Amino acid sequence: MATSSACYSYVPVSPRQAPERVGTGVRVTLTPGGTEDLARFLGPRVRAFDGSVASISAQGDPAVGVTWVQLVDGSRQPWMGQGVVMVPQADIADVAVHTLDRKRSYVAAALVGIALGALTYAALQGGGGNIRDNPGDGNPLSSRVLPAAARPR
């Protein structure tokens, strides 16, 4: 799992340069008017939302398959609606594209590699020590001979 994960971030782009490729992950921030205009589709007080571009109209308005919404108070929650939401350009304040953050991914991969190397080194060095009382005789209890009075009957 650690080797298949990567670090992603949202990189701002101009609202007029909204993603032209279907399937692109986006975070759309709405204008105050957009929050009101799209309330019937997204819910009340939604300031921004995450999702993926499902299509783009001839006018350049993206239809987004919404996955998360952020309310005006900053709280985030999964979107419970269905289908896609057509977002008019006039209602978009900002757009950010979901992209791989290579620097953070390289740092994370290096840390995972170091941790795995340390675990391997510890395992190859024996790590746990010897739990036998008398090494070499094969009997871990050889040095623990009970006195006759303490022996079970």
C-alpha positions in Angstrom: 0.0 0.0 0.0 2.8 2.4 0.9 4.4 2.0 -2.5 1.2 2.7 -4.4 0.3 5.9 -2.6 1.4 9.3 -3.6 0.9 12.9 -2.5 -1.6 15.0 -4.5 -2.4 18.7 -4.2 -4.7 21.2 -5.9 -2.9 23.6 -8.2 -4.8 26.8 -9.0 -5.6 27.7 -12.6 -7.4 30.6 -14.1 -11.2 30.1 -14.0 -11.2 30.8 -17.7 -8.7 28.0 -18.2 -10.9 25.4 -16.6 -9.8 21.8 -17.4 -10.6 20.8 -21.0 -10.1 17.1 -20.4 -12.9 14.9 -19.1 -11.9 13.0 -16.0 -9.7 15.8 -14.6 -10.0 16.2 -10.8 -11.0 19.7 -9.8 -11.8 21.9 -6.8 -14.2 24.7 -7.8 -14.7 27.7 -5.6 -18.0 29.5 -6.2 -18.7 33.2 -6.3 -21.3 34.4 -3.6 -23.8 34.4 -6.4 -22.8 30.9 -7.5 -23.4 29.7 -3.9 -27.0 31.0 -4.2 -27.5 29.9 -7.9 -26.3 26.3 -7.3 -27.9 25.8 -3.9 -30.7 23.7 -5.4 -28.1 21.3 -6.9 -25.3 21.3 -4.3 -27.2 22.2 -1.1 -27.3 25.4 0.9 -24.2 27.4 1.8 -21.8 25.4 -0.4 -18.7 27.6 -1.1 -16.6 25.1 -3.0 -16.6 21.5 -4.1 -14.3 18.7 -5.3 -15.1 16.3 -8.2 -14.1 15.3 -11.7 -15.0 16.9 -15.0 -17.7 14.8 -16.7 -18.1 17.0 -19.7 -17.7 20.6 -21.0 -20.4 22.5 -22.8 -19.9 24.4 -26.0 -19.8 27.6 -23.9 -17.0 26.2 -21.7 -19.1 25.4 -18.7 -17.9 22.3 -16.9 -20.3 19.5 -15.8 -18.7 18.1 -12.6 -19.3 14.8 -10.8 -19.1 16.2 -7.3 -17.7 14.1 -4.5 -17.1 16.6 -1.6 -18.5 20.0 -0.7 -17.1 22.7 1.5 -19.6 25.0 3.3 -19.1 28.7 3.9 -18.1 28.0 7.5 -15.1 25.8 6.2 -16.5 22.4 7.1 -16.2 19.7 4.5 -18.5 16.8 3.9 -19.2 14.1 1.3 -21.7 15.2 -1.3 -24.9 13.2 -1.1 -26.4 14.2 -4.5 -26.5 12.2 -7.6 -25.4 12.8 -11.2 -23.3 15.8 -12.3 -23.7 19.5 -11.7 -23.4 22.0 -14.6 -21.4 25.0 -13.4 -21.8 28.2 -15.4 -18.5 30.1 -15.8 -20.1 33.2 -14.2 -20.6 31.3 -10.9 -16.9 30.2 -10.7 -14.5 32.3 -8.6 -11.5 29.9 -8.7 -10.6 26.5 -10.2 -7.8 24.2 -9.0 -6.7 21.0 -10.7 -5.9 17.9 -8.7 -2.3 16.9 -9.6 0.5 14.7 -8.4 2.9 16.6 -6.1 6.2 15.0 -7.2 8.4 16.6 -4.5 6.1 15.4 -1.7 5.8 12.0 -3.3 9.6 11.6 -3.6 10.0 12.6 0.1 7.3 10.1 1.2 8.9 7.3 -0.9 12.3 8.0 0.5 11.0 7.8 4.1 9.2 4.5 3.3 12.4 3.2 1.8 14.5 4.2 4.9 11.9 2.6 7.2 11.9 -0.6 5.2 15.7 -0.6 5.2 15.9 -0.2 8.9 13.4 -3.0 9.5 15.4 -5.3 7.1 18.7 -4.4 8.9 17.2 -5.2 12.3 15.7 -8.5 11.1 19.0 -9.6 9.6 21.0 -8.7 12.7 18.9 -11.0 14.8 17.1 -8.1 16.6 15.4 -10.0 19.4 18.3 -11.6 21.3 18.5 -15.1 22.8 15.6 -16.1 25.0 17.2 -19.4 26.1 18.7 -19.6 29.6 21.6 -21.9 28.7 22.6 -21.2 25.1 23.8 -24.2 23.1 22.1 -27.1 25.1 18.8 -26.8 23.3 16.9 -26.8 26.6 15.6 -23.4 27.6 14.8 -24.5 31.2 18.2 -26.3 31.9 19.3 -23.6 34.3 16.0 -23.6 36.1 16.0 -26.7 38.2 13.4 -26.5 40.9 14.3 -27.6 44.4 12.8 -30.9 45.5 10.3 -29.1 47.8 9.0 -26.9 45.0 8.5 -29.7 42.5 4.9 -30.6 41.6 3.7 -33.9 43.0 
